[in-house]
Every structure is written in structure tokens, then in C-alpha cells.
Amino acid sequence: MCSNFSRTSTVKWNQHLVKGLKSIGFEQSKVDECVFFRRDVIFIVYTDDGIFAGPDKQEVDKAIREMKRHFDMEDQGDITDYLGVNVQRLPNGDVKLSQPHLIKQIIDEVKLSRRVAGKQTPAASTKILQRDEKAPPFDNRFNYRRVVGKLNFLEKSTRPDIAYATHQVARFCQDPKATHAEAIIHIAKYLRDTSDQGIILRPTPDKAFDVFADADFIGNWHRMTGSDDPSTAKSRSGYVILYAGCPIAWTSKLQTIIALSSCEAEYVALSESLRDTIPLMNLINEFKQHGFEVINKEPRVYCKAFEDNSGALELARLPKMRPRTKHINVRFHHFREHVRLGLIKVFPISTDQQLADIFTKPLAQNAFLNLRKALLHF
């Protein structure tokens, strides 16, 4: 009953908010219902928190004053903290997003001592987490689920470098073993030594959308546990979407189907990444229609192409059925029309430049640090 009441209340609040915004001249986005336009002011809402943005401060202040006539709201000034994310403008013009307070909570939660040596990577490169049915049970010295929840929020907000490691430990919330708890401690050791770090947004005006998509073909497979854990037969998708050179969305997750080849796994990852990218492209076009100056160059999509993985590139470029690929569900071909029209172009890329590699597998230290530097600038 409480859950239903909460959901109903949220819907009614949203309806009340939308009605109030429209009454003072805001228009709701047709692409994203959480975005509203009024002349050169944009309002973005997340439940009961919001951000006003625009080139003219007077117009923004006017919109806030009119909002206050309809809602009991508080103006907290220029954005320095939003939903627990610290927003810092650096002297060189970059913007840094970080969550040192949340990282401290995680370190305190797992009772990590300052005397313990740190880690250079969030996951050991030599071990893939398994169910470990014969391993000692977790001793419950910390709340496993709560720590995983905090790691998930941290990863999705400001620390894509821990995406793979976080998703791995999250898979075992139902029945964690000692080895899974040690994997969380490993992440905490890594975070402790990088607690003040986060995403540094450094816009590049000559870039629009860049998408890096990658897959690890049945990377979790283990002959000893495969018969008891069918999920080890699934490949992992990893991708990151950048706009103006800045990461805005990323994912590390197991695919919902069992790919039958590395070509299929790569193609599925590419399709999943574009399922998130195309609505963002539509949102940018909507900004442009409302008179906002946006970077609107031709988007590029990168997909790793090793030998037979070049088949994923050919599948994306040429709508041709082949004996080994005709079984692929049509839902993974959704972006082909965008490729045909030239709205999206697909290119091969070398392994050392594939940013999405950081989302698909545990990497050796040098490879991990190089990709982290390219993605997050630290």
C-alpha cells in the first residue's frame, strides 16, 4: 500500500508541476518529459529538484520569480551541488563533477583502514568474479546491498571508471561470498586514493556525438561454474556516449541474449549504444529548434573491429543477410536507417583507443590508467 501511495503521489506532483510550468509559458519537451523550454531558458526537473539554465541571467531570474508564485520553492543560487554531486568550475574553464562525500561514506561503511595499501585499478585484472558456491560465506561485517547501492549511484553519476567492477559485485547481492566482499574492498581501496577525483568536462567545440561501443564475448565463462550459472554464457556490452568530447552516458552490463559469435556480441553492443544515442540526438535537434546554439556536427560511432568483429561493422553498414547472422533479432537493426541517411557513421578503431574497453573487462594497470585519462582527464 505504501509503495502504491508513493507512486500515485509522485504522478500527481508531476502533473501539478507540469500544469504550473505551462501556465507561465514553459513548453514541455517532446523528447524528454523532464525538460522544459521558455524562450532562452531551459528548466530540467528531477522529482522535486530542478536546474534553470540559459545565457541571460535576468531571464533565468525572472523565470524563478514566476515559479515562486506557483510553488513553495527555494533558490539555492549558482549550481555547486546537485543530487549529491559537487560541481566545481576550474580556473581553466573546465567543470569538475565529483562525490568525495559519498566515497567517504563507502570507505567508512566497509571499515577500510587508512593503513591498508591502496589499489591502482578498481578490479583485479587476473580474476573474473564467479558465484563461488564453495567459497566461505560473507561474514556480514558490512551491509553488502547498501554498499553496492552507493557504488551504483557513484558510478552512474561521476565515476564511470568503476562501472565494470561495480556491476560485477552487484550480480551477487542475493548470496554474497567472502570473495565478493573482498572485491568490494578492492573497489574501496581504489576509491580511497582517488576520492577527490571525478569527471572533468572539457568541451571540444568541433565535436558533436562520439559513441564508443565494445563487447566482451562470453567473458564470464568458466568451465567449472558454467553448468550451474547460465549467465556466464552471456557477453558483456560496454559503451560510452560523449557530446563535445564530454562523457554524458555510459553502461557496463550483461547482454540479455546469448550471442553466438564475437561478431554478434559486438553488433548487439553497438545497437544498444545507439538506442540511447538517437534520443539524445533528437533532444539536441529540439534545442536547436528552440533557438539554442548547439554543436550539431555529424555524429560518429566507433565500434572495435578485430578480424571477425569486422562483421559487426559490415552488418551496420550493409543490410544483408548472411548464414551466420540471419538469426539476429530485427530489434538490433533499428539504427540502420540512420546509417543509410548518413546521420550516423560507423568506423573501426584500434584497441588502445577504444574507450569502451574499460567497461567490458578488468584491465591491466597501464591499459586502465590510459583509458581513464582519456575518458575522465585524471
Steps between C-alpha positions, in 0.01 A plus 500: 500500500780741585670438166179561302423814698850632439475434127159669480627801692799532266272495194270765648798719593635474148164591349477799734855610407443470124172695526673779695793521258271518199298777666807728502596427141723193518468236229567136583753317285358239264818293536562515876206575730738633768617790280307825454564801274402866526668730251871472587449332840515125558361334813600142584313317776587189701205413729495813723842642408568712195759700309443820304745576219532774241734760351310796655508510882215753512272263308595215732431714810166607353399137442593416861292789636196389300549139615496615863150639450375149425726283715660508842858478376850600606755668274844368594691722258766387256534126478777366724333180618214304343366162612816444699733589212752775564524737201824698488610750238875475454724801423560380141125493427450125542221367722574226751230264632593300810349329806767490773236490775338186358839333457577573866169337596594186304847485660353545847229242430750225413726611789804544278810592698722785381801277568397251232671547163288638218429361152576646157200334334146428628517127416771237480592439136572130556168388647139500382245483783292181507230367732763313702252257657781329693654824629452607865179699554514876547537581871261802479758741639330766288166532323583356156185623322526851642862537391417372153215754480740782584755371249229490233402862565865610501577314177199637313560858617872578486718188493460293182845355569344265760204396280628151417617420854175630650279299266696187581451526878134600450430163334548318830282703739268203551762269652838674535808298589824611663660539156226745395549706816872511428420635153305784665796569731720513188274769350506694828881492507505642149245769584676605820808610307292680235222636724530859375493398135209482259398596149668809359284650227719662238274588203646478151299727267584307183349175627136396528410142597769235525391153606747227596341153508670176596417147611675220686389173341399255781768657719346360821506139380670253732499126436465418871196722565340530156267204548359654822489863385354553149572875522870425447413423138384857443728762349550843651414827326689817579455840345547868568323792332692827477370840394754769416762257629334471843360169631125535563381137519667161540412140570660171598251212500443140399309456177149361526561243228774241459709611203623220277810679373721797581352673194150468644611616846664809350195577286265470798720742699498745209122475471449554874725805500308661215169429670616753761673734255223563248260658757786727612554603137127582481525705820788705357294562187214619722737742676594634158135543400446713812781732397783371719850492357611137500782297355323324217769329298468154349510234774758224483473155650804290575485124526801283575584290195721195547509253211159332514364797696529693175179314425325725753609801296374342179168409664458865599588633156335246269149356561598158370401163648774243538478136620675581830308820574145453365381385845578837662175653620377794294492719813878525480479650148301807609773754418569390140277773354708762680811347345339493155408869527850593614383620843727242662829366367674193632879469504752242621738595779814353652490328838713756682260780395179311580369690803223246555757230575504629859133394538527142375779330694757546779804660341868493585620812683663684207209441262248604767684821593540601135128461431405673825717796403340522157146472638509690832816713467662384824 
